[in-house]
Amino acid sequence: MKKTILLLLVLSLVFSCKDSKKTNYVSVEKPENGQEHPGKKLMEINCYVCHSPTASQEDRIGPPMIGIKRHYITDNTTKSEFIEAMQAWIKNPNNKDAKMRGAVLRFGVMPKAPYPEETIRQIADYMFDYEIEQPDWFEDHFHDENGNHNGQRGQGKRQRKRQGKGVHKNEVQANFEHLPYGERGLKYALTTKAVLGKNLMGTIQKKGITEALSFCHEQAYPLTDSMATVHNATIKRVSDKPRNPNNQANTEELKHIKTFKNSIANKQEPSPIVKEQANKVQVFYPITTNNMCLNCHGKPNETMESSIVSKIKVLYPKDKAIHYGVNEVRGIWSITFDK
């Protein structure tokens, strides 16, 4: 249970620019490569916070996606069977049906997430047909694990041909500046989210859940600013109901929050909103809640423990970021960079 809480808190607590006269609002552009599978982007957006291919064995909070692929696809697995298995697991993750026993023992059962079925279908479709990124350490780990199971998983030639060895991250280093604006801004947001999550995880492991609030209060801004420097961009997390008054959304951002709320309410996969100006680009993307977000953003004395409520009052006396439900827009990423 504690491991599941850690996983979810990483997801939940990882949230806590002068316009020209002429602007142009567009939805996220199509990838430059027209053949790029849509599931690839959906996997990066929805899965890599916990299943990142770049996290070390020590720092990660979930198995890499290549590991999931290797465990679920055998010589005789069809694409439809794989997609069905992914859909079933996401709808009802549980200990009994888990195929990755080692991952469950280490990380706990993943939380139930309200992803649209089409999103999972596209991700699974991409995973089945294409090589996907893998950590440098994965091959040795996978073969060691197979040895411990008498080599019964993932050894067939057809499976290796279909799955490949994966694509090492150092072979697919992305130059974000060459991405379409929407994808570029999304990459900036997701890499920042990953850095916050990694550091938050360390805090939780060493000091406990309550101290996560202190981490957000003291380190969220410096870490976000450090990633803004790396990307040469302005990176903000803003809300219509901020915990920190400095995160109050402006008039334009409030409109985008409303747009994303409508999208999420209609069970649609959100796309980045892109605003082009003369020399600048702004990209907006939603931050949504899950069950464990409610520990710090739900209803006091119901989903929020009294100790959390008390600490929030001390750290954030003007807090408005409560009374949320599951899968609601709690704010947005607001990213600004040069064209």
N, C-alpha and C positions, 0 to 999 in steps of 0.2 A: 504493500500500500504506500509506504513511504517513497519507494522508487517512482511509482506512478505520479505521486504528488510533485516530486522533483521535476519530472518530465513536463507536466502541465504548467507548473509555475514558470518554467523557462519560456513557455509559449505565452503565458498571460502577462508576465511582468516585463516583457521586453517592450512595453509601451509606457509607461507610467505618466516682400522680397523686392525696384521702382519699375512700374509698368509703363510701356510705351503706349501711345494712343491707339496703335493698331495691334490688335491681338487676333489670334486664330485658335479656336478650340477644335481639337480633333481627338478621336479615340486612338488607342495604341495602334501604331503602324504594323502592317504585316512584315514578317521577317524578310530580310534582303534575299535569303535563299527561299524561293517559293516551295521547295520540296521539304523544308524543315517540318517535322511532325509537331502538331500543336501540343501533344502530350509531353514533349520535352520541357516546354516553358511551364506548363501546369505542374509538372513534377518539381521543378526548381522552386516555384512559388509556394506550393502546398506541402512539400515533403522535406525539403533540404534543411529546414530549421532543426529538425531532429535527426534526419538521415543524411546529413551532409557528406559528400565524398572527400572533403578536405579535413575533416576533424580527425585528430589523432585517436588511437585506441583508448588512451587514458581520458581524454576530454569529451568524448562523444556521449550523447544521451540516447542514442538508438542505433540499430544496425544500419550500415549503408544500403542503399537501394540495390546495388549489385548483389549483396548478400541475400536480400529478399528474393530477387530473381533466381539465384542459384538454388535456393531451397524450395521454391514453388514450381519450377519448371524441370520436368524430367524428360527422358527420351520420348515418352508417349503423350506428353501434355499438349493439348491443342490450345490455340489462342483463345477460343471461346471458353474453355475450361479455366484457363488462367484468369481471364477477365471476371468470370463468375466467382472464382475463389477470392479475388481481390475485393469484389463488391461485397461478398458475404462477410469477409473479415472486417472491412471498414464499418459495415452496418452493425456488427456485433462482435467486437474484439473480446476474446475470453480465453482463459487459461486452458480449458479443455480442448479447444480447436486449434491451438497454436501449433504451428509447424516448426517454429524456431525456439526450441526449448531453452537453449543457452541464452538467447536474447531476452526471453521472458524472465529467466532467473536473475539476469544482471540488471535489466532496465524496468522490469515489471510489464504488465499488459498495457499496450498503448491505449490512450483514452478514446472513447467514441467521439468521432468528429462528424459534424453535419455537412459533409461534402456532397455536392450534387452527383448523382449517378453518372452523368455524362462526363464530369471531370475525372472520376475514377476510371471510367471506360477508356478515355483518351490516354491517361497515364499508363494503364496496363497494356493497351495496344502498343504504345511506344516501347515500353519495357520489353515486350515479347519479341518485337521485330528488330530492335536496334541494339548495338553495343552502347553501354552507359558508363559513365565515369566511375572509377573505383579508386580507393585510397592506395597508396604505394604498398602498404602493409597487407593488403587484403589477400593476395594470392597465397602467401605463406600461411596466413591464418586459416584460410579456407581449406587448404590441403591438410593442415594439422588437424582440423576439426573432422575432416573426412576420415583421416586415419583413426581417429577415436571412435568412429562409427563403422569401422570395417569397410570403408570405401563405398558405401551404398548410396551416397548422394552425389550427383553431379559429375559422374565419371565417364558417362557415355560419350562416344565421339560425336554423335549427332548433337548432343546437348552442348558440348564444347564448341562445335561449329556454330550453333545457333546463338549461344550466349557469348562466345568469344572470351577474351581475357578481360573485357572491359576496357575503358579508355582512361588511362592515368591522367590525373589533373594536369600534370606538367606537360602533357601532350596537347591539351585543349585550352591553354591559357587564353582567356578572352580579352580582347582589346575593347573595353566598354565604349570608347569614343567612336568606334565604327558601328555601334549598334544603332538601330532606330531609336528616336528619342524616348519613346515610352518604355522600351526594354532597357535602355540605358539608365533611366531614372529608377526603374524597378530594381535593377542590379545594385544600384547605390543603396537603396532602402534595404534590400535583403542581406547584403554583406554587412551593413551596419547592425541589422537585427541579429545576425549570427555572432558578431563580436560581443554585443550586449548579452546574448544568451550564454555564451561560453563563460564569461566572467561572472554572470549571475549564478551559473551552476556551481562554480567553485565556492561562492559565498554560501550557498545553501548547504553544500556538503560539509563545509567547515564550521558554520555558525548557526545553521538552522533556518527555518522558513521565515520567522519573524524578522530576522536580520536582512532578508531580501528587501524589505521596505527601506532600510537604512542604505543598502546598496544603491537602490534606484535614486534615493534622495541625494546621495553624495557622488555617485559615479556615472549615472546615466548621461548627464550633460557633457562631462569631460570625454567620455568614450565616444559619444555621438560627434562631438567637435573634432576628435582625432580622426574619425572616418571621413568627416567633411574635408579635412585637410588632405587626406589620402586621395580623395576623388576630386579635389578642387571644386567643391560644390557646397551649397548651403543645404543642410539636412535638418529638418525639423519634424517633430511629432506634435500634432495639435489636435484639439478636441473642442466640441461644443459644451462638454462638461468636464473641464480639466481638473486634475488633481493639483497641479501647480499652476497658479494663475498665469505664469509665463507661457504656458502651453495653450492659451485661449486662441481659438481659431478666429481669423478675421472674417470680414463679410464674404469675400470670395470663397474662402475655405469652407465656410459654413454651407454655402451652396453645394459644394462638392460632397460634403458629408451627407447632405440630404439626398443627393443623387445615388451615392453608394448605399445608403440605407434602403432606398427603394429597390435597388438591385439585389441586395442580400435578402430582403423580405420576399422577393419574387423567386428566390432560390436560383439566381443567376450567378455565373462565375464573373466576378468583377474584372474589368480591364482598366489599366492606368488611364487617367485623364491627362492629356497633354495640352499645354497652353504655350504657343509660340509667340515670341515678341521679336523685336528687331534684332537683338543680339543675345537674348537669353531664352531659356526654355524652363518651364515649370512642369513638374510631373506630380500627380497626386494618386495615392493608392490607399485603400482602407486598412484599418487595424480592427479585427473582429474578436469577439469574446468566445471562450469555450467554458466548460463546466468549472474548471479550476480558477478561471479569472474571477469567478464570483466570490472566491475566498477573500479577495481584496477589493472587488468592485461590485459585489452583489448587495444583498439586503443585510444591514446590521442586525446582529443577534439571530439571524437565520442562516444564511450562507457564510456570513462573516463572523468569526469568533470575536469575543469581546476584547481579547488582547490585541488583535489586529486593528479593531475599531479605535481603541485607545491610542495605539501608536500612530495611526494615521492622523488623529486629532492633534497630536503633538508635532509631528513632522509637517503636516499640511493643514493648518487651521482653516483654510478656505476651500477645502476639498469639495468637489462636486461630483467626483467620479464614482458614484455608487448607484445602486438600484438597477443594475443591468441584468439582463437575462442572457441565455446562451445564444450564440451566433448573432450578436448585435454589433453594430458599428460603434466602436468606442472612441474612434478618432481616425486620423489619416496621417500618412507620411506626406510631407510637403518638401519636394526636392527642387532646387534651382541650380542651373549650371549654364555655362557659356555654350553657344552653338558651335 
